[in-house]
Amino acid sequence: MGKRSNFERNPRDYYPTPEAAVIPLIRHLDKGSTFCEPCAGNGVLINHLEKFGLKCENAWDIDPQAKGIEKKDTLKEHDLYSDYYITNPPWDRKILHPLIEHLTFFNKPTWLLFDADWAHTKQSSEYMPYCKKIVSVGRVKWIPDSKMTGKDNCAWYLFTGKKTNTEFIGR
């Protein structure tokens, strides 16, 4: 499923977000704030965030996996009401990069969970000036019944619509 394995990836990079991946993010969010989950899948990330006192205002996905999640294409949508966008997007760069561009266009703080290695690649260079913060998560156990964690370290990236310096928060 990763770049160092031969496992077939799930369609649309659908891997529900484990709570362990959310915990490092919580202290960087204002208690009681609202969010939009634009790649909501089965809503598990919403459940984790609400458990920590946030409120989901909007949730959609191109292929919703739970009630209450609207069927919408994130690249054609825009949330007017929430304080943040927060999502575990597909990591495929053909999808991820347009998502970064689209969501940050609206100048709403956008938290995205994906591989930590991305920040060290040439392809990230046009997006990093808009990355305000990187919060290290480490390796995540994406498949609950698996004995192993994923092979890639993960991080939460906070993108804004304005150029900024990037702050790195280690584990």
Sequence and secondary structure as in RCSB ss.txt:
>XXXX:A:sequence
MGKRSNFERNPRDYYPTPEAAVIPLIRHLDKGSTFCEPCAGNGVLINHLEKFGLKCENAWDIDPQAKGIEKKDTL
KEHDLYSDYYITNPPWDRKILHPLIEHLTFFNKPTWLLFDADWAHTKQSSEYMPYCKKIVSVGRVKWIPDSKMTG
KDNCAWYLFTGKKTNTEFIGR
>XXXX:A:secstr
  TT      GGG     HHHHHHHHTTS TT EEEETT TTSHHHHHHHHTT EEEEEEESS  STT EE  GG
G   SS SEEEE     HHHHHHHHHHHHHTT  EEEEEEGGGGGSGGGTTTGGGEEEEEEEEE   STT SS  
SSEEEEEEE SS    EEE  
